[in-house]
Amino acid sequence: MFFVSTFHDTVMQSFIAGTFTFLVTVLGSSFIFFFKSIHKNLMDSMLSLSAGIMLAASFFSLLNPAIKLSNELKILTWFIVLFGFMMGALALYLGNLITSQLLLKSEEATRIKRCILLFGSITLHNIPEGLAIGVAFGSLSNSNIYGAIVLTLGIAIQNFPEGAAISFPLRRDGFSRFKSFLFGALSGVVEPFSAVIGALLVIKIRMILPFILSFAAGAMIFVTVFDLIPESQNNSHNDFMTMVFMIGFSIMMILEIVL
């Protein structure tokens, strides 16, 4: 009975923690409602900020933990991380090719394709975050559960700018504020369920987590370089946009270091 009770508590704690990080993503996405009309320079600035946030998150939230965990598990670190990273990029590359073939060459098709790539990359990024929460709660005893709580808070704070990182680019592409918010919010809905999976399969998930983390990083960097950076640089003030990119990168970097 004690085992069943403890197991149930662990799964429930993981789900609650994942739900909390999801709600913070929703909060970040909701900022799109505070802007009635958005000037091109402001939108390009938000694209640059999003690109910086996503690039920093790819390294600090995904690649760096993948390297550390691979070393702890004493597996072939360079191969696992490289393989996962390239597979993530290849998945988005093939997704782009497939959607290009399926959709007609039109402005509407371009908008849909960008939505798919952006939404897909951030969602992939949120899956290993949810798994990490579940692994943390599943592998820690009640005496040191505070470590899992701190991890959850750190991921939640990062999710706030990431929610905006989807909504604002989609608004830039002509989506309504509600649709931009909806896609941004839904990108985080995978976290509660991923957290439960991580708690249920804590040992097995831990072994494949480096690959999953690297895969998500490859996908995010592909979208950042393929779409967000070129779009944000299509501006007469591209030097300023570069500085905004640096600010976005710095924000996420500081959050990772502090938390």
C-alpha positions in Angstrom: 0.0 0.0 0.0 2.9 2.4 0.8 4.5 1.7 -2.6 1.2 2.3 -4.4 0.6 5.5 -2.5 4.1 6.8 -3.1 3.9 5.8 -6.8 0.5 7.6 -7.2 1.9 10.7 -5.4 4.9 10.8 -7.7 2.8 10.7 -10.8 0.4 13.3 -9.5 3.3 15.6 -8.5 4.8 15.3 -11.9 1.5 16.0 -13.6 0.9 19.1 -11.5 4.4 20.4 -12.1 4.0 19.8 -15.9 0.7 21.6 -15.8 2.2 24.5 -14.0 4.9 24.9 -16.7 2.3 24.6 -19.4 0.2 27.4 -17.8 3.2 29.7 -17.8 3.6 29.0 -21.6 0.0 30.0 -22.0 0.7 33.2 -20.0 3.6 34.1 -22.3 1.5 33.5 -25.4 -1.3 35.7 -24.0 0.9 38.8 -24.4 -0.1 38.9 -28.0 -3.5 40.3 -26.9 -1.8 43.4 -25.5 -0.9 44.6 -29.0 -3.8 45.9 -31.1 -1.7 46.6 -34.2 2.0 45.7 -34.6 4.4 47.8 -36.7 6.8 45.9 -39.0 9.9 47.1 -37.0 8.3 45.9 -33.8 7.4 42.5 -35.3 10.9 42.1 -36.7 12.3 42.9 -33.3 10.1 40.2 -31.8 11.2 37.7 -34.4 14.9 38.6 -33.5 14.1 38.3 -29.8 12.4 34.9 -30.5 15.4 33.7 -32.5 17.8 34.6 -29.7 15.6 32.9 -27.1 15.3 29.7 -29.2 19.0 29.5 -30.0 20.0 30.0 -26.4 17.4 27.5 -25.2 18.7 25.0 -27.8 22.1 25.0 -26.2 21.5 25.7 -22.5 18.2 23.8 -22.1 18.9 20.9 -24.5 22.4 20.3 -25.8 24.3 21.1 -22.6 22.1 18.9 -20.4 22.3 16.1 -23.1 26.1 16.2 -23.0 26.2 16.2 -19.2 23.7 13.4 -18.9 25.5 11.3 -21.5 28.7 11.7 -19.5 26.9 10.6 -16.3 25.5 7.5 -18.0 28.9 6.8 -19.5 27.6 6.3 -23.0 29.2 7.5 -26.3 28.5 11.2 -25.7 29.7 12.7 -29.0 27.9 10.1 -31.1 24.6 10.3 -29.2 24.5 14.1 -29.2 25.6 14.5 -32.8 23.1 11.8 -34.0 20.2 13.2 -32.1 21.1 16.8 -33.2 21.3 15.9 -36.9 18.2 13.7 -36.8 16.2 16.7 -35.3 17.4 19.0 -38.1 16.7 16.3 -40.7 13.2 15.8 -39.4 12.4 19.5 -39.8 14.2 19.6 -43.2 12.1 16.7 -44.5 9.0 18.2 -42.9 9.7 21.4 -44.8 10.1 19.5 -48.1 6.9 17.5 -47.6 4.8 20.5 -46.7 6.3 22.4 -49.7 5.2 19.6 -52.0 1.7 19.2 -50.5 0.9 22.9 -50.4 0.5 25.2 -53.4 3.0 27.9 -54.0 1.1 30.8 -52.4 1.4 33.3 -49.6 -1.2 31.3 -47.6 0.8 28.1 -48.1 4.0 29.8 -46.9 2.2 31.0 -43.7 0.9 27.5 -43.0 4.3 26.0 -43.5 6.0 28.4 -41.2 3.3 27.7 -38.6 3.9 24.0 -38.8 7.7 24.4 -38.5 7.6 26.8 -35.7 4.9 25.0 -33.7 6.6 21.7 -34.3 10.0 22.8 -33.2 8.8 24.4 -29.9 6.6 21.4 -29.1 9.5 19.1 -29.6 11.5 21.3 -27.3 8.8 21.1 -24.6 8.6 17.2 -24.7 12.1 16.7 -23.1 11.4 19.5 -20.6 8.3 17.6 -19.5 10.3 14.3 -19.4 13.0 16.0 -17.3 10.4 17.1 -14.8 9.0 13.6 -14.5 12.4 12.1 -14.2 13.3 14.6 -11.4 10.2 13.8 -9.4 10.4 10.0 -10.1 14.0 9.7 -9.0 14.0 11.9 -6.0 12.8 11.0 -2.5 10.6 13.3 -0.4 13.7 14.5 1.5 15.2 16.1 -1.6 12.1 16.9 -3.6 13.1 20.6 -3.5 15.5 19.9 -6.3 12.7 18.8 -8.6 10.6 21.9 -7.5 13.5 24.2 -8.4 13.9 22.5 -11.8 10.1 23.0 -12.4 10.3 26.7 -11.5 13.3 27.1 -13.8 11.5 25.5 -16.8 8.4 27.5 -16.1 10.3 30.8 -16.1 11.9 29.8 -19.4 8.5 28.9 -20.9 7.2 32.4 -20.5 9.3 34.0 -23.3 9.1 30.7 -25.3 5.3 31.1 -25.5 5.7 34.6 -26.9 8.4 33.2 -29.3 5.6 31.3 -31.1 2.7 33.8 -30.9 4.5 36.9 -32.2 6.1 35.3 -35.3 2.7 33.8 -36.2 1.1 37.2 -35.8 3.8 38.6 -38.0 2.7 36.1 -40.7 -0.9 37.4 -40.6 -2.5 35.0 -38.2 -5.2 36.4 -35.9 -4.3 37.2 -32.3 -6.4 34.3 -31.1 -4.9 31.8 -33.4 -1.4 33.1 -32.6 -2.2 32.7 -28.9 -3.7 29.3 -29.4 -0.7 27.8 -31.2 1.7 29.3 -28.7 -0.4 27.9 -25.8 -0.8 24.4 -27.4 2.9 24.0 -27.9 3.2 23.6 -24.1 0.3 21.1 -23.6 2.7 18.2 -24.1 4.6 19.0 -20.9 2.1 17.6 -18.3 1.8 14.3 -20.2 5.5 14.1 -20.9 6.1 14.6 -17.1 3.9 11.7 -16.3 5.7 9.5 -18.8 9.0 10.6 -17.3 7.8 9.6 -13.8 6.5 6.3 -15.0 9.6 5.3 -17.0 12.2 7.1 -15.0 15.0 4.6 -15.6 14.4 4.0 -19.3 13.7 7.6 -20.1 16.9 8.6 -18.5 18.8 6.4 -20.8 17.3 7.9 -24.0 16.9 11.4 -22.7 20.3 12.6 -24.2 19.1 11.6 -27.7 15.6 13.3 -27.2 17.2 16.5 -25.9 19.7 16.6 -28.8 16.9 15.9 -31.3 14.8 18.8 -30.0 17.9 21.1 -30.2 18.5 20.2 -33.8 14.9 20.9 -34.7 14.9 24.3 -32.9 18.1 25.5 -34.4 17.0 24.5 -37.9 13.8 26.6 -37.6 15.8 29.5 -36.1 18.3 29.6 -38.9 16.0 28.7 -41.7 13.1 31.0 -40.9 13.3 33.4 -37.9 16.7 34.9 -38.5 16.3 35.5 -42.3 12.8 37.0 -41.7 14.0 39.3 -39.0 17.0 40.5 -41.0 14.7 41.5 -43.9 14.7 45.0 -42.5 16.5 48.2 -43.2 17.6 48.3 -39.5 19.2 44.8 -39.6 22.0 46.0 -37.3 19.5 46.8 -34.6 17.7 43.5 -35.2 21.0 41.7 -34.6 21.3 43.5 -31.2 17.8 42.5 -30.3 18.7 38.9 -31.2 21.7 39.2 -28.8 19.3 40.5 -26.1 17.0 37.5 -26.6 19.9 35.1 -26.3 21.2 36.9 -23.2 17.8 36.7 -21.5 17.6 33.0 -21.9 21.3 32.5 -21.0 20.9 34.4 -17.8 17.7 32.5 -16.8 19.6 29.2 -17.4 22.7 30.3 -15.4 20.7 31.7 -12.5 18.1 28.9 -12.3 
